[in-house]
Amino acid sequence: MGSQQVTDWQGKHVTVAGLGVSGIPAARVLHGLGAQVTVVNDGDDERSRAQAAELAALGVTVRLGDGDTLPEGAELIVTAPGWKPDKPLFQAAAEAGVPVWGDVELAWRLRGLDGRKPAPWLAVTGTNGKTTTVRMLASILKAAGLRTAAVGNIGVSLLDAVLGESEYDVLAVELSSYQLHWSPSLRADSAAVLNLAPDHLDWHGSMAAYAADKGRVYEGNRVACVYNAADPATEDLVRQADVEEGCRAVGFTLGAPGPSQLGVVEGLLVDRAFVENRQTNAQELAEVADVRPPAPHNIANALAAAALARSFGVPAAAVREGLRAFTPDAHRIAHVADVDGVAYVDDSKATNTHATEASLASYDPIVWIAGGLAKGATFDDLVAGSAKRLRGAVLLGADRALIRDALARHAPEVPVVDLDRTDTGAMLQAVQEARRLARPGDTVLLAPACASMDMFADYNQRGDAFAEAVRELGDR
């Protein structure tokens, strides 16, 4: 079951690792194809037992509380993307010569199994901006009249897209570094790496391993490898990739584009890659004002989406129409309200320093609300690069001291409010303190640079708490 396409699953002994959002659909699909499926799961809680009972009713074997032992006779493991590569299960598989696929790899292998022509994939990865870019891409493709969907790490199962009733001309696919790690044979038509910054290093083990997994998205690309001209590491990954003959390297930049690039000229998004005579010609695609919100990192997202769409032959007019039709997700540099001349912006999705750096670069002056779970991050570079923009800072959450210390080192003149509380009312107090520090024309920006789970269920709940606190200000 190595690299060859599997067409007969009847009686194959397949182990599915994990009962999560990818494991359950994978188990159902494989069982439906006639495989003998065993699901292994670390947890043995009430929810796991309920899920196991549903699968057992179909005839799937489920083993709870032991995700480390390789089931006897296993010929293939299909793993949830989050399971770490150093897990004993995978070490045992390697010793036994059993291949390990992720759910994305499984979806890739199952394309066309039902006799339909497989839809090409336009793939997006990167440390930040993936979901926004994939949704922009899908909006542009739809504007061109193509049947498409935004799928993958965005929360929509690729298995459903590949095997469901809907037929697609092309898929806009978001891929995480985890998913790419477990997808050895994936070959996209075109792909983009938006940016690279330290993240998930506890999973990958090193920055080099993290970058290598991101770079897998370029392997075997047929049309274009899209890279960020401002991030040389992404271009390095293109150079290292083994692509099909004729595949092009296409850059995107917030400056004026060179040949084989998309960029910005006098408030316009322009294309010098997918035009005739690109040495001398450029094609207007849209206005910067068509990108919402027109923050620098979001314009970069739009250029990457446009490059992938253009690589698929989409006309310029559809790029403009698609960007205008796109509505950003909640908690991504979302303007909540203006109160007494101060703008309040929710970027709760900025859960790492790289995303927060982009967010802070979008406003000036700023009262910054930050803190949470640092996930091993350091904040000196972030604070040093943003210090001149800061009117003040309000810190909350478990690892706020790390940010406070960085502010003391690199922005000692910036007033800091340190909230020593983790209850649900802390966000209201944080917003009130930010209001006290802010002046008319300032932006109060929630860009935590940290994960949320010390105080909130997720970044959505954290952003909702911020927006609710801002509305309370306006009501007074």
CORPEFEN-V930198 format. One record per backbone hydrogen bond with DSSP energy under -0.5 kcal/mol. CO is the residue of the C=O (numbers start at 1). NH is the residue of the N-H. If there is no record, write none. Layout:
# CORPEFEN-V930198
co->CO nh->NH
co->CO nh->NH
This chain:
# CORPEFEN-V930198
co->5 nh->7
co->7 nh->9
co->9 nh->12
co->12 nh->14
co->12 nh->36
co->13 nh->75
co->13 nh->76
co->14 nh->16
co->14 nh->38
co->15 nh->17
co->15 nh->78
co->16 nh->18
co->16 nh->40
co->17 nh->80
co->20 nh->24
co->22 nh->26
co->23 nh->27
co->24 nh->28
co->25 nh->29
co->26 nh->30
co->27 nh->31
co->28 nh->32
co->29 nh->33
co->30 nh->35
co->31 nh->34
co->34 nh->11
co->35 nh->37
co->36 nh->14
co->37 nh->61
co->38 nh->16
co->39 nh->63
co->40 nh->18
co->41 nh->65
co->41 nh->66
co->43 nh->65
co->45 nh->49
co->46 nh->50
co->47 nh->51
co->48 nh->52
co->49 nh->53
co->50 nh->54
co->51 nh->55
co->52 nh->56
co->53 nh->57
co->54 nh->58
co->55 nh->58
co->55 nh->59
co->55 nh->60
co->56 nh->59
co->61 nh->39
co->62 nh->64
co->63 nh->41
co->71 nh->74
co->75 nh->99
co->76 nh->15
co->77 nh->79
co->77 nh->101
co->78 nh->17
co->79 nh->103
co->80 nh->83
co->84 nh->87
co->87 nh->90
co->87 nh->91
co->88 nh->92
co->89 nh->93
co->90 nh->94
co->91 nh->95
co->92 nh->96
co->93 nh->97
co->93 nh->98
co->94 nh->97
co->97 nh->99
co->99 nh->77
co->101 nh->79
co->102 nh->106
co->103 nh->107
co->104 nh->108
co->105 nh->109
co->106 nh->110
co->107 nh->111
co->108 nh->111
co->110 nh->113
co->112 nh->115
co->120 nh->171
co->121 nh->123
co->121 nh->189
co->121 nh->190
co->122 nh->173
co->123 nh->192
co->124 nh->175
co->125 nh->194
co->129 nh->133
co->130 nh->134
co->131 nh->135
co->132 nh->136
co->133 nh->137
co->134 nh->138
co->135 nh->139
co->136 nh->140
co->137 nh->141
co->138 nh->142
co->139 nh->143
co->140 nh->144
co->141 nh->146
co->142 nh->145
co->146 nh->148
co->147 nh->169
co->147 nh->170
co->149 nh->151
co->149 nh->172
co->151 nh->174
co->152 nh->155
co->152 nh->156
co->155 nh->157
co->156 nh->152
co->157 nh->161
co->158 nh->162
co->159 nh->163
co->160 nh->164
co->169 nh->120
co->171 nh->122
co->171 nh->173
co->172 nh->151
co->172 nh->174
co->173 nh->124
co->174 nh->153
co->176 nh->180
co->177 nh->181
co->178 nh->182
co->180 nh->183
co->182 nh->102
co->183 nh->186
co->188 nh->222
co->189 nh->222
co->189 nh->223
co->189 nh->224
co->190 nh->123
co->191 nh->226
co->192 nh->125
co->192 nh->194
co->195 nh->127
co->200 nh->203
co->200 nh->204
co->201 nh->205
co->206 nh->210
co->207 nh->211
co->208 nh->212
co->209 nh->213
co->210 nh->214
co->211 nh->215
co->212 nh->216
co->213 nh->216
co->214 nh->217
co->215 nh->218
co->216 nh->219
co->218 nh->221
co->221 nh->244
co->223 nh->248
co->224 nh->191
co->224 nh->226
co->225 nh->250
co->226 nh->193
co->227 nh->229
co->227 nh->252
co->228 nh->231
co->231 nh->234
co->231 nh->235
co->232 nh->236
co->233 nh->237
co->234 nh->238
co->235 nh->239
co->236 nh->240
co->237 nh->241
co->238 nh->241
co->241 nh->243
co->242 nh->220
co->244 nh->247
co->248 nh->225
co->248 nh->250
co->250 nh->227
co->251 nh->262
co->252 nh->229
co->255 nh->264
co->258 nh->261
co->260 nh->251
co->261 nh->272
co->262 nh->253
co->263 nh->270
co->265 nh->268
co->267 nh->288
co->268 nh->265
co->268 nh->270
co->269 nh->285
co->269 nh->286
co->270 nh->263
co->271 nh->283
co->272 nh->260
co->275 nh->278
co->277 nh->280
co->277 nh->281
co->282 nh->284
co->283 nh->271
co->286 nh->269
co->287 nh->290
co->288 nh->291
co->293 nh->295
co->295 nh->298
co->295 nh->299
co->296 nh->300
co->297 nh->301
co->298 nh->302
co->299 nh->303
co->300 nh->304
co->301 nh->305
co->302 nh->306
co->303 nh->307
co->304 nh->308
co->305 nh->309
co->306 nh->310
co->307 nh->311
co->308 nh->312
co->309 nh->312
co->309 nh->314
co->310 nh->313
co->315 nh->318
co->315 nh->319
co->316 nh->319
co->316 nh->320
co->317 nh->321
co->318 nh->322
co->319 nh->323
co->320 nh->324
co->321 nh->325
co->322 nh->326
co->326 nh->328
co->329 nh->332
co->331 nh->333
co->331 nh->349
co->333 nh->335
co->334 nh->336
co->334 nh->346
co->337 nh->344
co->339 nh->342
co->341 nh->441
co->342 nh->339
co->343 nh->345
co->343 nh->444
co->344 nh->336
co->344 nh->337
co->345 nh->347
co->345 nh->446
co->346 nh->334
co->347 nh->350
co->349 nh->351
co->350 nh->449
co->350 nh->450
co->352 nh->356
co->353 nh->357
co->354 nh->358
co->355 nh->359
co->356 nh->360
co->357 nh->361
co->359 nh->362
co->360 nh->363
co->365 nh->443
co->366 nh->368
co->366 nh->391
co->366 nh->392
co->367 nh->445
co->368 nh->370
co->368 nh->394
co->369 nh->447
co->370 nh->396
co->372 nh->374
co->372 nh->399
co->373 nh->451
co->374 nh->377
co->379 nh->383
co->380 nh->384
co->381 nh->385
co->382 nh->386
co->383 nh->387
co->386 nh->389
co->386 nh->390
co->387 nh->390
co->389 nh->365
co->389 nh->366
co->391 nh->415
co->392 nh->368
co->393 nh->417
co->394 nh->370
co->395 nh->419
co->397 nh->400
co->399 nh->402
co->399 nh->403
co->400 nh->404
co->401 nh->405
co->402 nh->406
co->403 nh->407
co->404 nh->408
co->405 nh->409
co->406 nh->410
co->407 nh->411
co->411 nh->414
co->415 nh->393
co->416 nh->418
co->417 nh->395
co->417 nh->419
co->418 nh->420
co->419 nh->421
co->421 nh->397
co->423 nh->426
co->424 nh->427
co->425 nh->429
co->426 nh->430
co->427 nh->431
co->428 nh->432
co->429 nh->433
co->430 nh->434
co->431 nh->435
co->432 nh->436
co->433 nh->437
co->434 nh->438
co->439 nh->442
co->442 nh->343
co->443 nh->367
co->443 nh->445
co->444 nh->345
co->444 nh->446
co->445 nh->369
co->445 nh->447
co->446 nh->347
co->448 nh->371
co->451 nh->373
co->452 nh->455
co->452 nh->456
co->458 nh->462
co->459 nh->463
co->460 nh->464
co->461 nh->465
co->462 nh->466
co->463 nh->467
co->464 nh->468
co->465 nh->469
co->466 nh->470
co->467 nh->471
co->468 nh->472
co->469 nh->473
co->470 nh->474
co->471 nh->475
co->472 nh->476
co->473 nh->476
